[in-house]
Amino acid sequence: MSTTIGPAPVTRNHSVTFDFQDIEFRKAENGRSENYTLRGHAAVFNSLSQDLGGFRETIEPGAFRNALRGTPDVRLLFNHDSNRVLARTTAQVDGKPSLELREDKSGLHVWAVIQPRSWVNDLALEMRGGLIDQMSFAFSLRDNGDEWLSNEDGSVTRTILPDGIDSLYDVSVVTFPAYPDSEVGIRELRYAVQQGRLPRSILGEPEEVTAANVSLADKVGSSPHDVSVVAEDVIVDSLKVMRAQTSAALQQAKTRHLSAMKGIHHEDHDTDR
């Protein structure tokens, strides 16, 4: 049975990567411009992301509504590189925004007008040839903007809830996913475990010693909890484990002592005989 764990109370910066769904990158359709146009969906609702380091992510319809209210300043980048800006919502080309983002029934729709440069021309060729076929977007979560699911097969899924995205920073065409199998993903999982939203076995650590083995730095992580409270929790958990280990050692010593005494008693008895 899958286990659904409640939403998180903390806002954190984050990025997630999806394979291209219907992205088109080509010369402008009017034939009078050398500009490129890029259109399609950077994210599709209810579709699993790439592996983000021990878990995958899915996005529910409505997740982008809050982030797209007003006129957010969002850039279209290559590989999340601020030196490789393809378009921007606040920059205009021919009197229109060079980047337009909207949420439709399918997901996050992207439309951009991109002015040609040497590296952009190369990127267009690479995308058309299938060498580059993923998009990633960087965002922050609202309080209670997600929930975790521990599946029967041991996999973990995080769901971004409606209005769960607080801010959208950039949308990027990427060569590689944002952080596959990286420390960032493990930190996200560890944080969910510390909140009691996932079982500790997800991290491959024994349940009874996990709390004592988590370092203070890992406990604090990106959590806003007071350091002194976290430190106290770590100390208490460590003392509990030490107490249990000491008790077990004393019991073993007592058993050995009793066995030794019985042996001495038998030897004396045999001598008297």
Secondary structure, DSSP 8 states (H G I E B T S, - for coil): --EEEEE-----EEEEEEE-SS-EEEE-TTSS---EEEEEEEEETT------SS-EEEE-TTTTHHHHSS----EEEETTEEEEEEEETT-EETTEESEEEEE-SSEEEEEEEE---HHHHHHHHHHHTTS--EEEEEEEE-TT-EEEEE-TTS-EEEEE-TT-EEEEEEEEEESS-S-TTSHHHHHHHHHHHHTTSS-GGGGT--TTTHHHHS-HHHHHTT--S-HHHHHHHHHHHHHHHHHHHHHHHHHHHHHHHHHHHHHHHHHHHHHH-
